[in-house]
Amino acid sequence: MPVPFLDLKAQYRSIKSEIQPVVTKVLESCSFVLGEEVAAFEREFAAYQQADHGIAVNTGTSALHLALLSAGIGPGDEVITTPFTFVATVAAIVYTGARPVFVDIDPVTLTIDPSRIEAAITPNTKAIVPVHIHGQAADMDAIMEVARFYELTVIEDACQAHGAEYKGRRVGSIGSLGCFSFYPGKNLGAYGEGGMVITNDRKHAATIRMLRDWGAENKYLHTLRGYNYRMEGLQGAILRVKLRHLENWTNARRTIARRYDELLEGSGVAIPRQMPFNRHVYHIYAVRVPQRDAFQKAMTAQGIQTGIHYPIPVHLQPAHADLGYKAGDFPHAEAAAAEVLSLPMFAELTPAQQDLVVSAVREVAEVQGLVKQGPGTGDQEPVKQVSGSGDQEPVKDFDFTVP
């Protein structure tokens, strides 16, 4: 039986009886943009993420854009971030008129390498945007130490990390501002688009509330040049229902990840590593394999749907060629882009489905020579993997990671 990469229908069936009444309530109230449901969701999600304020917007990209603007980022400024992320992280910086400056990733966590940040700082640097990729927090203590020394604003891209923790603190509440996406495939996903900025700073919160609604301080009084970035009432109501289930879904993902870890031991593929100070929420369970694209094709042939996040790092995207980077500038990000393969991961994934995935991984790994027989024992040993191998293919249509 085929195993999907993501099964949103299974999730919907499990909460259908809760979703339909709140949708009806919004339809009958005719409160279609912002409104009470959105306001309640803002309070509840901010509290869940251990922040004082939540400002709901229409996408995660908008959340990043407004967080940057609230921090005073504009033309002539530089913002440090990672090239191993979805392109929206960088697009939001460009929207402000600022220049993205890239720093390579840690090859183990795939998050920004704090030890490389200081060398990228110039007199024009105003902010750092660490990305909590795949649901694992970046090393925030080290990042915040650099930021404090150079008086830089830290804006967390937590679009894949709802409920993730760093040393007991929820991501998004550690820096000055944190940004989340509620795209349908996220751990907490809307039935459409959605995003939020969280902050402990009242002034940031007030500015972003105006910016998302045409810069209006009061109706028809436009204090700032703003945007139409408001969340719809339906999405707020739906997300309130789903937030009540998020902890259970997260625990299920973490259980599935632990089982993957155990079942894939010695398989010849490199499994993701959770840092001991983190609570990884496994938006993505990404293994690393050489000849990744051939590996993916073989998995597809066995009925296992997989994803690639992301096959081309942002510094090599044609849209950002004007930044002047070239292949080889960020070797760890480029190696990850060539090797990372995302296995099926969703809270409703059954043990039987997971067994099919693992069986396919082991079979493909053996066929591709990623494991060999131990000398005189019959045991399998993983073959050493070489970074940067494999050709790149476009992301498939089941990639649900857009912020």
TORTILO-697303 format. One line per field, with one value per residue (C-alpha): residue number from 1; chain; x, y, z. Coordinates in steps of 0.5 Angstrom, whole numbers, plus 2048, in hexadecimal, padded with zeros to 3 digits. Layout:
# residues N
i = [NUM;...] $
ch = [A;...] $
X = [X;...] $
Y = [Y;...] $
Z = [Z;...] $
# end
This chain:
# residues 403
i = [1;2;3;4;5;6;7;8;9;10;11;12;13;14;15;16;17;18;19;20;21;22;23;24;25;26;27;28;29;30;31;32;33;34;35;36;37;38;39;40;41;42;43;44;45;46;47;48;49;50;51;52;53;54;55;56;57;58;59;60;61;62;63;64;65;66;67;68;69;70;71;72;73;74;75;76;77;78;79;80;81;82;83;84;85;86;87;88;89;90;91;92;93;94;95;96;97;98;99;100;101;102;103;104;105;106;107;108;109;110;111;112;113;114;115;116;117;118;119;120;121;122;123;124;125;126;127;128;129;130;131;132;133;134;135;136;137;138;139;140;141;142;143;144;145;146;147;148;149;150;151;152;153;154;155;156;157;158;159;160;161;162;163;164;165;166;167;168;169;170;171;172;173;174;175;176;177;178;179;180;181;182;183;184;185;186;187;188;189;190;191;192;193;194;195;196;197;198;199;200;201;202;203;204;205;206;207;208;209;210;211;212;213;214;215;216;217;218;219;220;221;222;223;224;225;226;227;228;229;230;231;232;233;234;235;236;237;238;239;240;241;242;243;244;245;246;247;248;249;250;251;252;253;254;255;256;257;258;259;260;261;262;263;264;265;266;267;268;269;270;271;272;273;274;275;276;277;278;279;280;281;282;283;284;285;286;287;288;289;290;291;292;293;294;295;296;297;298;299;300;301;302;303;304;305;306;307;308;309;310;311;312;313;314;315;316;317;318;319;320;321;322;323;324;325;326;327;328;329;330;331;332;333;334;335;336;337;338;339;340;341;342;343;344;345;346;347;348;349;350;351;352;353;354;355;356;357;358;359;360;361;362;363;364;365;366;367;368;369;370;371;372;373;374;375;376;377;378;379;380;381;382;383;384;385;386;387;388;389;390;391;392;393;394;395;396;397;398;399;400;401;402;403] $
ch = [A;A;A;A;A;A;A;A;A;A;A;A;A;A;A;A;A;A;A;A;A;A;A;A;A;A;A;A;A;A;A;A;A;A;A;A;A;A;A;A;A;A;A;A;A;A;A;A;A;A;A;A;A;A;A;A;A;A;A;A;A;A;A;A;A;A;A;A;A;A;A;A;A;A;A;A;A;A;A;A;A;A;A;A;A;A;A;A;A;A;A;A;A;A;A;A;A;A;A;A;A;A;A;A;A;A;A;A;A;A;A;A;A;A;A;A;A;A;A;A;A;A;A;A;A;A;A;A;A;A;A;A;A;A;A;A;A;A;A;A;A;A;A;A;A;A;A;A;A;A;A;A;A;A;A;A;A;A;A;A;A;A;A;A;A;A;A;A;A;A;A;A;A;A;A;A;A;A;A;A;A;A;A;A;A;A;A;A;A;A;A;A;A;A;A;A;A;A;A;A;A;A;A;A;A;A;A;A;A;A;A;A;A;A;A;A;A;A;A;A;A;A;A;A;A;A;A;A;A;A;A;A;A;A;A;A;A;A;A;A;A;A;A;A;A;A;A;A;A;A;A;A;A;A;A;A;A;A;A;A;A;A;A;A;A;A;A;A;A;A;A;A;A;A;A;A;A;A;A;A;A;A;A;A;A;A;A;A;A;A;A;A;A;A;A;A;A;A;A;A;A;A;A;A;A;A;A;A;A;A;A;A;A;A;A;A;A;A;A;A;A;A;A;A;A;A;A;A;A;A;A;A;A;A;A;A;A;A;A;A;A;A;A;A;A;A;A;A;A;A;A;A;A;A;A;A;A;A;A;A;A;A;A;A;A;A;A;A;A;A;A;A;A;A;A;A;A;A;A;A;A;A;A;A;A;A;A;A;A;A;A;A;A;A;A;A;A;A;A;A;A;A;A] $
X = [800;803;805;804;809;803;7FC;7F8;7F2;7F3;7F4;7EE;7EA;7EC;7EA;7E4;7DF;7E2;7E4;7DD;7D9;7DF;7DE;7D7;7D8;7DC;7D8;7D2;7D5;7D8;7DE;7E3;7E9;7EC;7E7;7E6;7E8;7EF;7F0;7EF;7F4;7F9;7F8;7F8;7FE;802;801;803;80A;80B;80A;806;804;801;7FF;7FC;7FD;7FC;802;809;80C;808;80A;812;811;80D;812;817;814;812;819;81B;81E;81E;823;82A;82A;82C;829;82D;829;82A;82A;827;820;81A;81A;815;81A;81F;819;816;81D;81D;816;819;81E;824;829;829;830;831;835;836;832;834;835;832;82C;82B;82A;82E;835;836;83D;83D;838;83D;842;83C;83A;83B;839;833;831;82A;827;828;823;824;820;81D;81E;81A;817;81E;820;826;82C;828;82D;833;82F;82C;833;836;82F;830;837;836;82F;82B;824;822;81C;81B;818;814;810;811;812;80B;80C;814;818;81F;822;81A;818;813;816;814;814;81C;81D;81A;815;813;80F;80B;807;801;801;7FD;802;806;805;800;7FD;7F7;7F2;7F5;7FA;7FC;802;804;809;80A;80E;80F;80F;809;80C;80D;806;803;807;806;7FE;7FE;803;7FE;7F8;7FA;7FE;7F8;7F8;7F0;7EB;7ED;7F3;7F9;7FF;804;805;802;800;7FA;7FC;7F6;7F4;7ED;7E8;7E7;7EF;7EF;7E9;7EC;7F3;7F0;7ED;7F4;7F8;7F4;7F7;7FE;802;7FF;801;808;808;806;80B;811;80F;80F;816;819;816;819;820;820;81D;822;828;82D;829;82F;82B;82D;827;825;828;825;829;829;826;821;81A;819;812;814;810;815;818;81E;823;82A;82C;831;82E;828;823;824;823;81C;81A;81B;817;812;812;810;80A;80E;80D;812;814;81A;81B;81F;823;826;828;826;82D;82D;825;825;820;826;82C;82D;82F;836;837;839;839;83F;83D;839;83B;837;831;832;834;82D;82A;82C;82B;825;81F;819;815;80E;80C;805;802;7FD;803;802;807;805;806;80D;80F;80E;812;818;818;818;81E;822;820;822;828;82B;82A;82D;833;832;833;838;839;83E;844;842;83C;837;835;833;838;836;83A;83E;83A;83D;83A;837;836;82F;82C;826;81F;819;815;80F;808;807;80C;808;80D;80C;80B] $
Y = [800;807;80B;813;818;81C;81A;820;81C;818;81E;821;81A;81A;821;822;822;828;82C;82C;830;836;837;837;83C;841;840;842;848;84B;84C;84A;84F;84F;84F;84B;845;847;84C;846;841;847;847;83F;83E;843;840;839;83C;840;847;84D;84F;84B;84F;84B;84C;848;844;843;847;84D;84C;84C;852;856;854;856;85D;85E;85D;863;85F;862;864;864;85F;858;852;84C;845;83E;83C;835;837;838;83F;843;844;848;84B;84E;851;854;857;85C;85E;85B;856;84F;84C;845;841;839;834;82F;829;825;829;82C;833;839;838;83E;83D;840;846;84B;84B;84D;853;85A;861;860;85A;85B;854;84C;848;841;83B;836;831;82A;82C;82C;832;836;837;83D;83F;83F;844;848;849;84C;850;853;855;858;85B;857;855;84E;84C;844;841;83B;83A;832;832;833;830;82F;831;833;832;832;838;838;83B;841;844;844;84A;850;84E;847;845;83F;83C;838;836;82F;82A;82E;82A;82F;831;835;833;838;83D;840;843;846;84B;84A;84F;851;858;85C;861;85C;859;860;861;85B;85B;862;85F;859;85D;863;866;869;86B;86C;86B;86F;872;870;871;86C;86A;863;85D;858;853;851;84A;847;846;83F;83D;840;83C;835;837;837;830;82D;831;82D;826;829;826;81F;820;822;81C;817;81A;81A;812;811;814;810;80A;80C;80D;806;802;806;805;801;802;806;80D;813;814;81B;81D;820;825;823;82A;82A;828;826;826;822;826;823;81C;81D;817;819;814;815;814;817;818;810;80E;812;80F;808;80A;80D;806;802;807;80B;813;817;81E;823;829;82C;82A;831;835;83D;840;83B;83D;841;846;848;848;84F;84E;84C;845;83F;837;835;83B;837;830;82D;830;82E;827;827;829;823;81E;81F;81B;81C;816;815;819;81A;819;814;810;809;804;7FF;805;807;800;800;806;803;7FD;801;805;7FF;7FC;802;803;7FC;7FC;803;800;804;7FE;7F9;7F2;7F2;7EE;7E7;7E9;7EA;7F0;7F6;7FD;803;806;80C;812;817;81E;822;81C;81B;820;824;824;828;828;823;826;823;827;82B;82F;836;83B] $
Z = [800;7FE;804;803;805;809;80A;80C;80A;810;815;812;814;81B;81C;817;81D;820;81A;817;81D;81D;815;816;81C;818;811;816;819;812;816;810;811;818;81D;824;821;81F;825;82A;825;826;82E;82E;829;82C;833;830;82D;834;831;833;82D;826;820;81B;813;80D;80C;80F;80A;80C;813;811;80D;813;818;814;813;81A;81C;817;812;80B;805;806;80C;80C;80F;811;810;80D;805;808;808;804;800;804;809;804;800;807;808;800;801;806;802;806;804;806;808;809;80E;80D;811;816;813;818;81A;813;817;816;819;81F;81E;817;819;81B;815;811;815;812;814;810;814;818;819;819;817;819;816;81A;815;814;81B;81F;823;821;826;829;82F;82A;825;82B;82D;827;826;82D;82B;825;827;821;821;821;81D;81E;817;81B;815;816;81D;821;828;827;82D;82F;836;838;834;82F;828;826;82D;82D;829;828;823;821;81A;819;813;813;80C;80B;80C;812;819;81A;814;811;80C;807;809;810;814;81A;81E;825;82A;831;82E;82F;82A;825;826;825;81E;81B;81D;819;813;812;811;80C;812;815;81C;81C;816;810;814;811;815;811;80A;80C;808;807;80B;810;812;810;815;813;814;81B;81D;819;81C;823;823;820;825;82B;827;826;82C;82A;823;825;82A;824;820;825;826;81F;81E;824;820;81A;81D;820;81A;815;81A;815;80F;80B;80C;810;815;818;81F;824;828;830;832;82C;82C;824;822;81B;816;811;813;80E;80D;809;803;7FD;7F6;7FA;7F3;7F1;7F8;7F8;7F1;7F4;7FA;7F6;7F2;7F8;7FA;7FF;7FE;800;800;7FF;803;800;7F9;7F8;7FD;7FD;7FB;7F4;7F3;7EC;7EF;7F4;7EF;7F0;7F7;7F4;7F7;7F4;7F5;7FA;7FE;803;803;809;806;7FF;801;805;7FF;7FB;801;805;804;808;80A;80B;812;814;81B;818;815;817;819;813;80F;812;811;80A;80A;80E;80A;803;806;808;801;7FD;801;800;7F9;7F8;7FC;802;807;807;80A;810;810;812;815;811;814;810;811;80E;808;809;806;801;802;7FC;7F7;7F3;7EE;7F0;7EE;7EF;7F5;7F4;7F4;7FB;7FE;804;807;804;80A] $
# end
